Amino acid sequence: MEKNEFQKLWKTFEIIAIGCVLFGILLVLYLVRALLTPFIIAFVITFFLSPIVDYMEGEGINRTFAVILLIILTLIFLFILWKLTWPTIQTEISSFQKNAPFYISKIQDSLNRAIDLLEKNMGFIPKGTLEKALQQKINSLTSGTGDVSSLIKIIKELVTTLIVIPFVTFFLVKDGRKIKKMLIAYVPNKYFETFLTLFYKIDQQISNYIRGQLIDSFIVGVIAIIGLYLFRVNYAFLIGVVLGMFNIIPYIGPSMGFVFGSLLILIDTGSTVNLIKFICIYVCIRVLDDIIISPLVLSRRVHVHTLMVIIVIMLGGFFHGILGMLLAVPLYCSIKVTFQILYRGFIEYGNW
């Protein structure tokens, strides 16, 4: 009896120890999150490219050559896409930069009117308090935009990221299987089957989600650009690109894209007609995405309650911005699957 109690106590201790180790790893990743951006992007690209490389290898092509060929073709495709779209996007960005002071002035005037109304209706707020705080916030956001050292720092970080991503992607796609085998080699034999299932499930959760979201967002962005361009809505490419990028984030992303497009159209022209055009195009895109695109592309969608999706996405955004939002759901699903499999393997089936 004492032996059984000691075994139970030891099991509890091991579970707590594993939990502490996992928490420590997450804490370290959070502390160095600023350095992880190129690696996270390479990680996302790897899950997108790996199935293609696996197929090419299955057709008899050397894996290293397949990876190099695929990366070169991807870069060529991105270069062609950039050459075709950049002139229009550059024109829209230049126009936006030129009109930015006018837009900021309009936004500030609208906020000042809203603040004046709020201060009149709420007598306990001294007049000018909120307006002063708003002005300080605007000044802090716009200050330093002409700082050369800040610009040089941003350029250095961008160049470093663009250099690191292809190299990290190459080695992850090329040696992904070797890395998995190396990790599994350290697992004791009695846990081998449990951890093999665990790695497979995690890989399936993350890869299906990332590939599906990227393809879905790309299609949504292209449709948005075409629709807005055909209906002669200003900043069609810019709004379409933003809609596609934000569509990567479930539930919250499409709403953020809609708010961005609506505000830009209203601030730019104030035209109700253009706003109605945008709303109609947006509704059509959402219907197409929900009825046709998503069911086809995300046929293996992860099953998580909507409220939980929103919570983990907000947490992901808090910890690591847009990339955190993209990875929040698959990481949550991976953690959920990990606990389910470990519980079944170690507790229910007594494989501890």
C-alpha positions in Angstrom: 0.0 0.0 0.0 2.8 2.3 0.9 4.5 1.4 -2.4 1.4 2.4 -4.4 1.1 5.7 -2.5 4.7 6.4 -3.3 4.2 5.6 -7.0 1.2 8.0 -7.1 3.1 10.7 -5.3 6.0 10.2 -7.8 3.7 10.4 -10.7 2.2 13.7 -9.4 5.7 15.0 -8.9 6.7 14.1 -12.5 3.6 15.8 -13.9 4.3 18.9 -11.9 7.9 18.9 -13.1 6.9 18.5 -16.7 4.5 21.4 -16.3 7.2 23.6 -14.8 9.6 22.8 -17.6 6.9 23.7 -20.2 6.1 26.9 -18.4 9.8 27.7 -18.2 10.2 27.2 -22.0 7.2 29.4 -22.7 8.6 32.1 -20.3 11.9 32.1 -22.1 10.2 32.3 -25.5 8.2 35.2 -24.3 11.3 37.1 -23.0 13.1 36.7 -26.3 10.0 37.1 -28.5 11.5 40.2 -30.3 14.2 37.9 -31.7 11.8 35.1 -32.8 10.0 37.0 -35.7 12.1 35.6 -38.6 12.0 32.1 -37.1 8.3 32.2 -36.6 7.8 33.3 -40.3 10.2 30.6 -41.4 8.2 28.1 -39.3 5.0 29.2 -41.0 6.5 28.9 -44.5 7.9 25.5 -43.6 4.5 24.1 -42.8 3.2 25.5 -46.1 6.1 24.1 -48.3 6.8 20.7 -46.6 3.9 18.8 -48.3 5.1 19.9 -51.7 8.6 18.9 -51.0 7.4 15.5 -49.6 5.5 15.0 -52.9 8.5 15.9 -55.0 10.7 13.5 -53.0 8.1 10.8 -53.5 8.4 11.3 -57.2 12.1 10.5 -57.0 13.6 14.0 -56.7 16.4 14.4 -54.2 15.0 16.2 -51.1 17.8 18.9 -50.9 17.4 19.7 -54.6 13.6 19.7 -54.2 13.9 22.3 -51.4 16.3 24.5 -53.3 14.1 24.3 -56.5 10.9 25.1 -54.5 12.5 28.1 -52.7 13.8 29.4 -56.0 10.4 29.0 -57.7 8.7 30.6 -54.7 11.1 33.6 -54.9 10.5 33.9 -58.7 6.8 33.8 -58.1 6.9 36.5 -55.4 9.2 38.6 -57.7 6.8 38.4 -60.6 3.8 39.1 -58.3 5.7 42.1 -56.9 6.6 43.4 -60.4 3.0 43.1 -61.5 1.4 44.7 -58.4 4.0 47.1 -57.0 3.5 50.0 -59.4 -0.1 50.2 -58.4 0.5 49.7 -54.7 3.4 52.2 -54.8 1.1 54.8 -56.4 -1.6 54.2 -53.7 1.0 54.3 -50.9 2.4 57.6 -52.3 -1.0 59.1 -52.5 -1.8 57.9 -49.0 1.5 59.5 -47.7 0.8 62.7 -49.5 -2.7 62.9 -48.0 -1.7 61.6 -44.6 -1.6 65.1 -42.9 -5.1 65.9 -44.3 -6.4 62.5 -43.0 -4.8 63.1 -39.6 -6.3 66.5 -39.4 -9.8 65.2 -40.2 -9.5 62.4 -37.7 -8.2 64.9 -35.0 -11.1 67.3 -35.8 -13.7 64.5 -35.4 -12.1 63.4 -32.2 -12.0 66.9 -30.8 -15.7 67.4 -31.6 -16.5 64.1 -29.9 -14.4 65.1 -26.9 -16.1 68.5 -26.6 -19.5 66.7 -26.6 -18.3 64.2 -24.0 -16.9 67.0 -21.7 -20.2 69.0 -22.0 -22.3 65.9 -21.0 -19.9 64.9 -18.2 -19.5 67.9 -16.0 -16.9 66.3 -13.7 -14.2 66.3 -16.5 -12.4 69.7 -16.6 -12.7 71.3 -20.1 -9.6 70.7 -22.3 -8.3 67.7 -20.2 -9.2 65.0 -22.8 -8.2 67.2 -25.7 -4.8 67.8 -24.1 -4.3 64.1 -23.5 -5.3 63.3 -27.1 -2.8 65.9 -28.5 0.0 64.4 -26.4 -0.8 61.0 -27.7 -0.8 62.1 -31.3 2.5 64.0 -30.8 4.1 60.8 -29.3 2.9 58.7 -32.2 4.1 61.2 -34.8 7.4 62.2 -33.1 10.5 60.5 -34.3 9.2 59.7 -37.8 12.0 61.7 -39.3 14.7 60.2 -37.0 17.5 58.8 -39.3 18.8 56.5 -36.7 15.4 54.9 -36.2 15.0 54.5 -39.9 18.4 52.9 -40.2 17.6 50.5 -37.4 14.3 49.5 -39.0 16.1 48.9 -42.4 18.8 46.7 -40.6 16.1 44.6 -38.9 14.2 44.2 -42.2 17.4 43.2 -44.1 18.4 40.7 -41.4 14.9 39.2 -41.3 14.9 38.8 -45.1 18.3 37.1 -45.0 17.5 34.8 -42.1 14.1 33.6 -43.2 15.3 31.7 -46.4 18.2 30.0 -44.6 16.0 28.9 -41.7 13.3 27.7 -44.0 15.7 25.7 -46.1 17.1 23.8 -43.1 13.7 23.3 -41.5 12.1 21.9 -44.7 15.2 19.8 -45.6 15.9 18.4 -42.1 12.5 18.5 -40.6 12.2 14.7 -40.5 15.7 14.3 -39.0 14.8 16.8 -36.3 11.7 14.9 -35.4 13.6 11.6 -35.4 16.3 13.1 -33.2 13.6 14.3 -30.7 11.8 11.0 -30.7 15.2 9.1 -30.1 15.4 10.7 -26.6 11.9 9.3 -25.6 12.0 6.1 -23.5 10.6 3.0 -25.2 7.6 2.7 -23.0 6.5 6.3 -24.0 7.5 5.9 -27.7 4.0 5.2 -29.1 2.4 8.0 -27.0 4.9 10.6 -28.1 4.9 9.5 -31.7 1.1 10.0 -31.8 1.6 13.3 -30.1 4.0 14.6 -32.7 1.8 13.4 -35.5 -1.3 15.1 -34.1 0.5 18.4 -33.4 2.0 18.5 -36.9 -1.4 17.8 -38.3 -3.1 20.5 -36.3 -0.6 23.2 -37.1 0.1 22.4 -40.7 -3.6 22.0 -41.7 -4.5 25.3 -40.0 -1.6 27.4 -41.4 -1.9 26.1 -44.9 -5.6 26.6 -44.9 -5.5 30.1 -43.5 -2.8 31.3 -45.9 -4.5 29.9 -49.0 -7.9 31.2 -47.9 -6.5 34.7 -47.1 -4.7 34.9 -50.5 -7.9 34.0 -52.4 -9.9 36.6 -50.3 -7.3 39.3 -50.9 -7.2 38.7 -54.7 -11.1 38.7 -54.9 -11.2 41.9 -52.8 -8.6 43.7 -55.1 -10.4 42.7 -58.3 -13.8 43.7 -56.9 -12.7 47.0 -55.5 -10.7 47.8 -58.7 -13.7 47.0 -61.0 -16.0 49.2 -58.9 -13.3 52.0 -59.0 -12.9 52.3 -55.3 -9.9 54.4 -54.3 -7.0 52.5 -52.7 -8.4 49.2 -54.1 -5.0 47.4 -53.9 -4.1 48.7 -50.5 -7.6 47.8 -49.0 -7.6 44.4 -50.7 -4.1 43.5 -49.4 -5.1 44.6 -45.9 -8.4 42.5 -46.1 -6.4 39.5 -47.2 -3.8 39.9 -44.5 -6.3 40.4 -41.7 -8.4 37.5 -43.0 -5.6 35.2 -41.6 -6.9 36.0 -38.2 -10.3 34.1 -37.6 -13.4 36.1 -36.6 -11.5 39.2 -35.4 -9.4 39.7 -38.6 -12.2 40.2 -41.2 -13.8 42.8 -38.9 -10.5 44.7 -38.5 -10.1 44.7 -42.3 -13.7 46.0 -42.7 -13.1 48.8 -40.2 -9.9 49.8 -41.9 -11.5 49.9 -45.4 -14.5 51.8 -44.2 -12.6 54.4 -42.3 -10.1 54.9 -45.2 -12.9 55.4 -47.7 -14.8 57.8 -45.4 -11.7 59.8 -44.6 -10.5 59.9 -48.2 -13.6 61.1 -50.0 -16.4 61.0 -47.4 -18.5 59.5 -50.2 -21.5 57.4 -49.1 -21.6 55.8 -52.6 -18.0 54.5 -52.3 -18.7 53.2 -48.8 -21.9 51.4 -50.0 -19.8 49.9 -52.8 -17.2 48.7 -50.3 -19.8 47.2 -48.0 -21.5 45.3 -50.8 -18.2 43.9 -52.0 -17.2 43.0 -48.5 -20.5 41.2 -47.9 -20.2 39.3 -51.1 -16.6 38.2 -50.2 -17.7 37.1 -46.7 -20.6 35.0 -48.3 -18.2 33.4 -50.8 -15.6 32.8 -48.1 -18.1 31.2 -45.7 -20.0 29.1 -48.2 -17.4 28.1 -50.9 -13.8 29.1 -50.1 -13.4 28.1 -46.5 -15.2 24.7 -46.7 -12.9 23.8 -49.7 -9.6 25.1 -48.3 -10.2 24.5 -44.6 -11.9 21.1 -44.9 -9.9 20.0 -41.8 -10.7 23.1 -39.7 -9.8 22.8 -36.1 -12.8 22.5 -33.8 -12.6 25.2 -31.1 -15.4 27.2 -29.5 -15.7 30.7 -31.0 -15.3 32.4 -27.6 -12.1 30.4 -26.9 -10.8 31.3 -30.4 -11.3 35.0 -29.7 -9.6 34.8 -26.3 -6.5 33.0 -27.5 -6.2 35.3 -30.5 -6.3 38.3 -28.3 -3.7 36.7 -26.0 -1.6 35.9 -29.1 -1.8 39.5 -30.3 -0.8 40.8 -26.9 2.3 38.6 -26.8 3.5 38.8 -30.4 1.3 41.0 -32.6 -0.1 39.7 -35.9 2.1 36.6 -35.9 0.9 35.8 -32.4 -2.7 36.1 -33.6 -1.9 33.7 -36.6 -0.3 31.1 -34.4 -2.6 31.4 -31.3 -5.2 29.0 -32.5 -3.0 26.1 -33.7 -0.8 26.5 -30.6 -3.8 26.3 -28.4 -5.0 23.2 -30.3 -1.5 21.7 -29.9 -1.5 22.2 -26.2 -5.0 20.8 -25.9 -4.1 17.7 -28.0 -0.9 17.3 -25.9 -2.8 17.2 -22.6 -5.5 14.8 -24.1 -2.9 12.3 -25.5 -0.7 12.5 -22.3 -3.7 12.0 -20.1 -4.9 9.0 -22.1 -1.4 7.5 -22.4 -0.2 8.1 -18.9 -3.3 8.1 -16.7 -6.1 6.1 -18.4 -3.9 3.4 -20.0 -1.3 3.4 -17.2 1.6 3.9 -19.5 3.3 6.3 -17.1 
